[in-house]
Amino acid sequence: MERPPERQAIRGVELVSVSKLYANGQRAVDRVSLTIDPGRLLVLVGPSGCGKSSVLRMIAGLEDISEGEIRIGDRVVNDLPPKERDVAMVFQNYALYPHMTVFENMAFALTMKKRPRAEVESTVRDTAAMLGLEEKLERRPRELSGGERQRVALGRAMVRRPQVFLFDEPLSNLDARLRVQMRGEIHRLHRRLGATMIYVTHDQVEAMTLGEQIAVLEGGVLQQMADPQTLYHRPANRFVAGFIGSPSMNFVAASVGTDGRVTIEGGEPFVPEAAPAGLAGHRGRAVTLGMRPEDLAPAANGAGVRLEAAVDVREPLGNEVLIYWNTAAGALTSRMAGAGPSVGERVSLHVPFDRLYWFDAGSGAAIV
Ligand code: ADP
């Protein structure tokens, strides 16, 4: 009897200065370098059009690599056809074969490879058990819910036992509750399979909840790759600071005097405590101050930045409330517990010095 293929050591993925230039000359991916260690899950996140799918499709072999090198394990795969790369991709459009049962859909890749019947049977049944699909194996896709169909699509990738799973916005078609549930399942699968996974999404919440490591892309350029805590608390630049976190970080224009004092538009000069060392190099220059909505609250005293503000709009969320403020420095948002102030109320807003984020006004780079 033929034995199932041996499971090889798990492989990681490495991109070395990878670019994608499409026929129109557009540089959709611009010299991206990153390493995904074997067995890790990397989330690639960024707004629509930032180049996420292009990166994924180059790894899968569905797009040529214009510049640079992609390695899976110790093999350079630039010139390998997709089927020799040992990767499986799960798409947003799961495109199951409508005339086949769940079993047949999941078995398809193995049947094509002419694996022995007993192996196909046991692999599909084991995989279905992992995904809670045992009872659905004889159904056709139209007899399944959206979440079940997405699980079949996952199963179809899993039975191939690939070295690397690539997910391209696989949950976008699902409603909010199912997305949360499927995220949990992907988490569990990742732990259980121990395979290397790359997961693309435009949704920063999804990225934060799934990612051990998150790579933020914008304009085809890798902005920062880090764990969720680091991205949130130590963003590399203004783009990452504004992209990660909901509601977004507030930004106000400020200038640093030659004496080191800082002035926010419409405010009094202040001497910042706990300022980053790099701020000394910005004397006489414009900077951008960042403030997270949860750090911005009415307070009568305490060391920090103060802004006079009036409530413009309130959005109660039950356990907390979002307040949109008008200030001389522009519109600001805060997120606070309880009911918060009423529309029109005027308060003195406060942010502790150690909660300020500082950015170069020109480049947007974080000042550290
Ligand atoms: P994302 O997945 O982040 O939405 P994509 O990788 O799909 O971004 O696209 C990145 C950029 O490349 C976009 O500006 C897109 O319009 C462009 N692009 C994608 N595919 C092609 C193509 N086949 N030909 C030309 N331009 C493309």
Residues whose N, C-alpha, C, O or C-beta is under 5 A from the ligand:
A	BS01	ADP	Y22 A28 P47 S48 G49 C50 G51 K52 S53 S54
